[in-house]
Amino acid sequence: MPVKKRFKTKYPGVYYIESTAVGSNRAEKIYYIVYRKSGRLVEEKAGRQFQDKMTPAQAAGIRASRIEGKQPSNKARRAAERARKQTQAERWTIDRIWQEYERQRPPGSSLRTDASRYEKYLKPLFGEKEPQEIVPLDVDRLRIRLQKIRSPQTVKHVLNLFQWIVNFGVRKQLCQGLTFTIQKPNVDNAKTENLTPEELTRLLQAIEEEPNTDVARMMKVALFTGMRRGELFKLQWDDVDFEKGFITIRNPKGGKSQIIPMNDEARVVIQDQPKTVSPFVFPGKNGGQRKSVTVQTNKIKKRAGLPKDFRPLHGLRHVYASMLASSGKVDMYTLQKLLTHKSPLMTQRYAHLRDEALKKASNIAGDMFKKIANGEV
């Protein structure tokens, strides 16, 4: 390639060559500067006439700044940029840890929910920071802001996710851990949703009158087995063993698959459910896995006149558990297994119902002894 002719300017150490503007055939000057730095001759491009709006005077100003050390040379700037990118690539920021954490999580609704929470609440604040760069005030501000617009349970979920991401990075030896304990809001997880006998009677009547038989049967199975909403959606015919009388719950909330007994009431309901080409017992659109029944179950709840805060499917799980506990015939360990609770602490919310049943049984014995002492027997 021939060397282009250099044209001097009235400014020392500033010259230009003639070229064409980028994207057109218009003639354009490209300005260069020449100077010595630490005894070494430096020659570098200052900029283009139109694209960079460069003039000989501006080029002379850049040259003076280079000589005085106020600006680094192009070569030094490129080296610094390469070093910065290299350093950035080696930093395990929250966002980079999250990407690795996300890749190692099994796909599903839980991951989708966490991904949404991360993108919405955590990434904007912490994405570019390494865990050791985060201070307690940063997390406190997030918690206080979220508590104004979200429920305590949601705030706790967000903060738990943040902690899981950091802990994952520490386990994989990617980063240092936090130097403080995250303060989380108190959440009352001991709430149970129960129905009076009258409310339960009205609900069963409303279920019988429901024209959507799939939803009606699903609600009955929830009441007769205590299965969770998501477990009912995922239930497949291969999971139902009519011969042995068991239902397999795949990937439940508590972790690995579980097997629960299928009582006679649940058996009748499931056997009445028509089989289709879909593998799901209660299929959704086009035979796929069902995503929601909120609209239909809320209509049933409204017809039955149930409390507004009663959640039709999850509430029936509580009704199932409460009825077993209050019978006094089921111990807490058995109830834990039936509900597939990972921890006995989750089952303890029903302990008071069992205690009441035992107290009533004890009172019966007390009354009997009293009658014997009084000669009434």
C-alpha distance (Angstrom), angle and dihedral (degrees) to the residues before:
residue distance angle dihedral
M1 . . .
P2 3.86 . .
V3 3.80 117.7 .
K4 3.78 110.5 -109.7
K5 3.77 119.2 -125.2
R6 3.79 116.8 -98.5
F7 3.79 120.1 -135.5
K8 3.80 119.9 -156.4
T9 3.80 122.4 -135.1
K10 3.78 128.6 -154.3
Y11 3.81 88.1 -100.0
P12 3.82 116.4 86.8
G13 3.78 113.8 -114.0
V14 3.82 93.3 12.7
Y15 3.80 122.6 110.3
Y16 3.80 137.7 151.9
I17 3.75 140.7 -149.6
E18 3.77 126.1 -147.4
S19 3.79 119.9 -113.8
T20 3.80 139.9 142.7
A21 3.79 125.9 -86.2
V22 3.79 117.6 -101.7
G23 3.79 109.7 -96.1
S24 3.83 95.1 12.3
N25 3.80 143.2 54.8
R26 3.80 93.7 -116.6
A27 3.81 114.8 128.8
E28 3.80 112.7 -107.9
K29 3.80 135.2 -179.2
I30 3.79 121.4 -130.7
Y31 3.80 112.4 -156.3
Y32 3.81 124.9 -146.4
I33 3.79 133.0 -174.4
V34 3.81 129.9 -147.5
Y35 3.81 124.9 -162.5
R36 3.78 143.1 141.4
K37 3.79 122.3 -109.2
S38 3.79 121.5 -176.8
G39 3.80 88.8 -14.0
R40 3.81 92.5 -54.2
L41 3.80 123.5 116.2
V42 3.81 111.8 -122.6
E43 3.80 123.4 -167.2
E44 3.80 119.7 179.1
K45 3.75 143.8 155.4
A46 3.83 116.6 -93.2
G47 3.80 98.6 -173.1
R48 3.80 149.1 -77.3
Q49 3.78 124.1 -73.0
F50 3.82 97.9 -123.9
Q51 3.79 106.5 14.5
D52 3.83 93.7 49.9
K53 3.82 96.2 22.6
M54 3.79 87.3 -125.9
T55 3.82 122.5 173.5
P56 3.81 130.9 -175.7
A57 3.80 89.8 -107.5
Q58 3.81 92.6 52.7
A59 3.79 90.2 47.9
A60 3.81 89.3 51.9
G61 3.81 89.5 51.5
I62 3.80 91.3 52.0
R63 3.82 89.5 49.2
A64 3.81 91.3 52.4
S65 3.82 91.5 49.4
R66 3.78 90.8 50.8
I67 3.80 92.2 50.6
E68 3.82 92.6 47.6
G69 3.80 91.1 48.1
K70 3.81 93.7 -117.8
Q71 3.79 91.4 122.0
P72 3.81 128.9 31.9
S73 3.76 120.0 -123.8
N74 3.78 120.7 -99.8
K75 3.79 89.1 -105.4
A76 3.81 91.5 50.9
R77 3.80 91.3 47.5
R78 3.80 91.9 50.1
A79 3.79 90.3 49.3
A80 3.80 91.0 48.8
E81 3.80 90.9 49.3
R82 3.80 91.2 50.4
A83 3.80 89.8 49.7
R84 3.80 91.0 48.4
K85 3.81 92.2 51.1
Q86 3.78 90.8 46.8
T87 3.79 91.1 51.2
Q88 3.80 90.6 46.5
A89 3.81 90.9 50.9
E90 3.79 90.4 53.4
R91 3.83 94.1 49.8
W92 3.80 115.7 99.6
T93 3.78 98.9 -146.5
I94 3.81 123.3 -179.2
D95 3.80 89.0 -101.8
R96 3.78 93.3 52.0
I97 3.81 91.9 46.4
W98 3.82 89.9 48.2
Q99 3.82 91.1 53.8
E100 3.80 90.6 54.0
Y101 3.81 91.8 42.7
E102 3.81 90.3 50.2
R103 3.82 91.8 50.7
Q104 3.79 91.1 54.7
R105 3.82 95.7 47.5
P106 3.82 118.6 93.6
P107 3.81 112.5 -109.5
G108 3.77 119.3 -106.0
S109 3.78 145.7 96.6
S110 3.81 92.9 -58.1
L111 3.81 91.7 57.9
R112 3.80 91.9 45.0
T113 3.80 90.1 53.0
D114 3.80 92.1 48.6
A115 3.81 91.4 47.0
S116 3.80 89.8 53.4
R117 3.80 91.8 49.4
Y118 3.80 91.4 47.8
E119 3.81 94.6 50.4
K120 3.79 93.4 44.5
Y121 3.80 103.8 40.8
L122 3.82 113.0 11.4
K123 3.80 108.4 34.6
P124 3.82 97.0 57.7
L125 3.82 91.6 54.5
F126 3.79 105.7 30.6
G127 3.81 107.5 15.1
E128 3.82 96.2 103.3
K129 3.81 95.7 39.3
E130 3.77 130.1 89.2
P131 3.82 114.0 -129.0
Q132 3.82 92.8 -110.3
E133 3.83 89.4 55.9
I134 3.81 92.1 60.2
V135 3.81 117.5 93.7
P136 3.83 129.2 -161.9
L137 3.81 91.9 -104.4
D138 3.83 90.5 61.1
V139 3.81 91.9 57.0
D140 3.82 93.1 40.1
R141 3.79 90.6 56.3
L142 3.81 91.1 51.1
R143 3.81 92.1 48.5
I144 3.83 93.7 47.9
R145 3.82 92.5 47.4
L146 3.81 93.4 48.4
Q147 3.79 93.4 46.8
K148 3.81 88.3 62.6
I149 3.80 93.7 57.3
R150 3.81 107.2 21.2
S151 3.81 138.0 52.0
P152 3.82 119.3 -96.6
Q153 3.81 88.7 -111.5
T154 3.82 92.2 55.8
V155 3.81 91.8 46.6
K156 3.79 89.6 51.3
H157 3.82 91.0 49.5
V158 3.82 90.7 53.2
L159 3.81 93.5 48.4
N160 3.81 91.3 45.0
L161 3.81 89.6 53.5
F162 3.80 90.6 51.0
Q163 3.78 90.2 51.2
W164 3.82 92.4 47.1
I165 3.82 91.0 52.7
V166 3.81 92.5 51.3
N167 3.81 92.7 43.9
F168 3.81 89.6 50.8
G169 3.81 90.0 53.6
V170 3.80 91.2 49.7
R171 3.84 92.9 48.4
K172 3.80 90.5 51.5
Q173 3.82 90.4 46.6
L174 3.79 91.2 -120.2
C175 3.78 98.3 126.1
Q176 3.76 146.8 -3.1
G177 3.78 118.8 -88.0
L178 3.79 129.5 -114.7
T179 3.79 115.9 -76.4
F180 3.82 92.8 -143.2
T181 3.80 141.8 47.9
I182 3.79 116.6 -103.8
Q183 3.80 112.6 -121.8
K184 3.79 110.3 -136.7
P185 3.81 130.4 -171.0
N186 3.79 118.9 -102.1
V187 3.79 112.2 -106.6
D188 3.77 124.1 -164.6
N189 3.79 101.8 -136.8
A190 3.79 92.8 165.9
K191 3.81 94.1 84.0
T192 3.78 113.5 125.8
E193 3.78 126.2 -169.0
N194 3.76 112.9 -141.2
L195 3.77 135.9 168.8
T196 3.78 131.2 -141.4
P197 3.83 116.1 -121.7
E198 3.81 88.5 -104.0
E199 3.82 92.6 51.5
L200 3.79 91.9 46.9
T201 3.81 90.5 50.3
R202 3.82 91.0 51.9
L203 3.81 91.0 47.1
L204 3.80 93.5 51.2
Q205 3.81 89.3 49.4
A206 3.83 91.2 50.1
I207 3.81 90.1 49.0
E208 3.82 90.9 51.7
E209 3.82 89.8 51.8
E210 3.83 94.1 47.7
P211 3.84 110.4 115.5
N212 3.82 91.6 -154.9
T213 3.79 96.2 80.5
D214 3.83 93.6 -177.0
V215 3.80 91.4 60.7
A216 3.81 92.1 41.1
R217 3.81 92.2 53.8
M218 3.78 91.4 44.4
M219 3.82 90.7 55.9
K220 3.80 90.5 48.9
V221 3.80 91.9 51.4
A222 3.82 89.3 49.3
L223 3.81 89.4 53.7
F224 3.82 95.8 43.8
T225 3.83 97.2 44.2
G226 3.81 107.1 22.4
M227 3.82 90.5 -127.7
R228 3.77 118.1 164.7
R229 3.80 123.0 -111.7
G230 3.81 93.6 -109.2
E231 3.79 91.6 46.6
L232 3.80 90.5 55.5
F233 3.81 90.5 49.6
K234 3.82 91.4 51.6
L235 3.83 95.8 42.2
Q236 3.82 111.4 123.9
W237 3.77 130.5 -170.5
D238 3.81 89.8 -112.9
D239 3.81 87.6 61.5
V240 3.81 93.0 60.1
D241 3.82 116.5 82.7
F242 3.80 106.3 -170.3
E243 3.80 92.4 174.6
K244 3.82 96.2 57.4
G245 3.80 95.5 26.8
F246 3.80 100.3 -122.1
I247 3.80 138.1 125.1
T248 3.81 121.3 -149.1
I249 3.79 114.3 -143.7
R250 3.80 109.2 -153.8
N251 3.82 119.0 -146.2
P252 3.80 96.3 -15.5
K253 3.79 123.6 -168.3
G254 3.79 90.1 -94.3
G255 3.82 94.7 58.3
K256 3.81 128.3 -104.5
S257 3.81 123.8 44.7
Q258 3.81 117.8 -74.9
I259 3.80 135.7 -161.5
I260 3.80 121.4 -138.8
P261 3.82 129.0 -177.1
M262 3.80 118.8 -102.4
N263 3.80 110.2 -136.5
D264 3.80 122.4 -150.3
E265 3.83 94.2 -98.8
A266 3.80 92.5 53.5
R267 3.81 91.0 44.9
V268 3.82 92.1 55.8
V269 3.81 92.6 48.4
I270 3.81 94.7 48.3
Q271 3.81 92.9 44.5
D272 3.81 88.5 53.4
Q273 3.81 90.5 54.8
P274 3.85 108.6 100.3
K275 3.80 115.9 -120.5
T276 3.81 116.4 -127.6
V277 3.80 133.8 178.5
S278 3.81 86.5 -84.3
P279 3.81 117.1 97.2
F280 3.82 89.5 -140.2
V281 3.79 122.1 94.3
F282 3.81 90.9 -145.5
P283 3.82 102.3 26.8
G284 3.77 125.6 -166.7
K285 3.78 130.7 -149.9
N286 3.81 115.0 -19.4
G287 3.81 89.8 -1.4
G288 3.80 94.1 -64.4
Q289 3.77 127.5 128.6
R290 3.78 112.7 -62.2
K291 3.81 115.5 -112.4
S292 3.80 104.6 -170.2
V293 3.81 144.9 -1.2
T294 3.80 97.0 176.8
V295 3.81 96.2 119.0
Q296 3.82 94.2 50.4
T297 3.82 96.8 42.1
N298 3.80 91.9 47.5
K299 3.81 89.4 55.2
I300 3.81 89.6 52.7
K301 3.80 90.7 47.3
K302 3.80 90.6 51.1
R303 3.82 93.2 49.6
A304 3.80 89.7 50.3
G305 3.80 91.3 51.0
L306 3.82 94.0 -126.3
P307 3.84 124.2 166.5
K308 3.83 114.5 -79.2
D309 3.80 93.3 -120.4
F310 3.82 93.4 53.6
R311 3.80 110.0 110.9
P312 3.81 106.1 -147.0
L313 3.82 100.8 -141.2
H314 3.80 101.6 25.2
G315 3.79 90.2 41.3
L316 3.80 90.9 55.9
R317 3.81 88.4 56.0
H318 3.82 87.6 57.0
V319 3.82 91.0 47.1
Y320 3.82 89.8 52.7
A321 3.81 92.0 49.9
S322 3.80 94.2 43.6
M323 3.79 92.9 51.4
L324 3.82 91.9 51.7
A325 3.79 93.4 45.8
S326 3.80 94.8 46.6
S327 3.81 91.2 50.0
G328 3.79 89.0 72.1
K329 3.80 88.8 -141.3
V330 3.80 98.3 95.5
D331 3.80 122.4 68.6
M332 3.81 121.7 -142.4
Y333 3.81 94.1 -107.9
T334 3.80 91.9 55.3
L335 3.80 90.9 45.5
Q336 3.80 89.9 51.2
K337 3.81 90.1 54.2
L338 3.79 93.1 47.0
L339 3.81 91.2 51.2
T340 3.84 91.6 42.8
H341 3.78 90.2 -129.6
K342 3.79 111.1 173.3
S343 3.80 92.0 -150.5
P344 3.83 128.6 37.4
L345 3.81 87.5 -135.6
M346 3.81 89.3 74.9
T347 3.80 90.5 55.3
Q348 3.80 94.2 48.9
R349 3.81 90.9 80.7
Y350 3.82 86.3 77.9
A351 3.81 95.6 46.5
H352 3.81 93.8 95.4
L353 3.81 90.0 58.8
R354 3.79 91.1 54.5
D355 3.82 89.9 45.8
E356 3.80 89.6 54.4
A357 3.79 91.0 51.1
L358 3.82 91.0 49.8
K359 3.80 90.3 47.8
K360 3.79 90.4 53.5
A361 3.81 90.2 49.7
S362 3.79 90.0 49.7
N363 3.80 90.8 50.4
I364 3.80 89.7 54.3
A365 3.80 89.3 56.9
G366 3.82 89.9 47.1
D367 3.79 91.7 52.3
M368 3.80 90.8 50.1
F369 3.81 92.5 52.9
K370 3.77 90.4 46.7
K371 3.80 91.7 54.0
I372 3.83 90.6 48.5
A373 3.82 90.9 51.1
N374 3.81 90.7 50.0
G375 3.78 92.0 49.0
E376 3.77 92.3 -115.2
V377 3.79 93.3 128.0
